[in-house]
Amino acid sequence: MAYFIKALVSGRVQGVCFRDATKKKAIELGVNGWVKNTPQGSVNVVAEGTEEQLSLFIDWLYIGPNYAKVEDVEVEWLKSKGLREFFSVRY
């Protein structure tokens, strides 16, 4: 069964390759969706996968890449949207 999450990651998450690292982790886990910077300095993540895939992905979002300093991750679990796109970085 597929699940869908929306996450807002805050802290030092822009200018530290967060989006590219998020894309690599999502592809590694087989998660679909996208990642995008917000004007407020956070990062939006929309992802779809199995409960297990998304749980591992969320755990990683709390850590992020080496130079990031994640302060908070707000996650909303929703019904599957049927995202068929591979994980991408949006600008």
C-alpha positions as CSV (number, residue, x, y, z in Angstrom):
1,M,0.0,0.0,0.0
2,A,1.3,3.4,-0.9
3,Y,1.4,6.4,1.4
4,F,1.9,10.1,0.8
5,I,3.6,12.6,3.1
6,K,4.2,16.3,3.1
7,A,7.1,17.5,5.2
8,L,8.5,20.9,6.1
9,V,12.1,20.8,7.1
10,S,13.5,23.8,9.0
11,G,16.9,24.8,10.3
12,R,20.1,25.3,8.3
13,V,18.8,23.4,5.3
14,Q,19.4,25.8,2.4
15,G,22.9,26.3,0.8
16,V,24.1,22.9,2.2
17,C,23.1,20.6,-0.7
18,F,19.9,19.5,1.2
19,R,17.8,19.2,-1.9
20,D,20.3,17.1,-3.9
21,A,21.0,14.8,-0.9
22,T,17.3,14.4,-0.3
23,K,16.8,13.4,-4.0
24,K,19.7,10.8,-3.7
25,K,18.2,9.3,-0.5
26,A,14.7,9.2,-2.0
27,I,16.0,7.4,-5.1
28,E,18.0,5.0,-2.9
29,L,14.8,4.2,-0.9
30,G,12.6,4.0,-4.0
31,V,10.5,7.0,-3.0
32,N,8.7,9.2,-5.6
33,G,8.0,12.9,-5.2
34,W,9.9,16.2,-5.0
35,V,11.8,18.6,-2.9
36,K,11.9,22.4,-3.1
37,N,13.3,25.4,-1.1
38,T,10.8,27.8,0.4
39,P,11.2,31.6,0.5
40,Q,11.2,31.4,4.3
41,G,14.4,29.3,4.4
42,S,12.9,25.9,4.9
43,V,12.6,22.9,2.6
44,N,9.3,21.4,1.4
45,V,9.2,17.7,0.7
46,V,6.4,15.7,-1.0
47,A,7.0,12.0,-1.1
48,E,5.1,8.8,-1.8
49,G,6.1,5.2,-1.1
50,T,5.4,2.3,1.3
51,E,5.0,3.0,5.0
52,E,8.5,1.5,5.6
53,Q,10.1,3.5,2.8
54,L,8.6,6.8,4.1
55,S,9.5,6.0,7.7
56,L,13.2,5.5,6.7
57,F,13.0,8.6,4.6
58,I,11.6,10.7,7.4
59,D,14.3,9.4,9.8
60,W,16.8,10.7,7.3
61,L,15.1,14.1,6.9
62,Y,15.8,14.7,10.6
63,I,19.5,14.2,10.0
64,G,20.0,15.5,6.4
65,P,23.4,15.9,4.7
66,N,26.6,16.6,6.5
67,Y,26.5,20.4,6.5
68,A,22.8,20.7,7.4
69,K,21.5,21.4,10.9
70,V,17.9,20.3,11.0
71,E,15.9,21.9,13.8
72,D,12.5,20.5,13.0
73,V,10.5,18.3,10.6
74,E,6.8,18.7,10.4
75,V,5.2,15.7,8.7
76,E,1.7,15.2,7.5
77,W,0.6,11.7,6.4
78,L,-2.1,11.6,3.8
79,K,-3.8,9.2,1.5
80,S,-1.8,8.2,-1.6
81,K,-2.0,10.6,-4.5
82,G,-0.6,8.3,-7.1
83,L,2.6,10.2,-7.8
84,R,4.2,8.5,-10.7
85,E,7.1,10.9,-11.2
86,F,10.6,9.9,-10.1
87,F,11.9,12.0,-7.3
88,S,13.0,15.5,-8.5
89,V,14.3,18.8,-7.3
90,R,11.9,21.7,-8.0
91,Y,13.0,25.3,-8.3
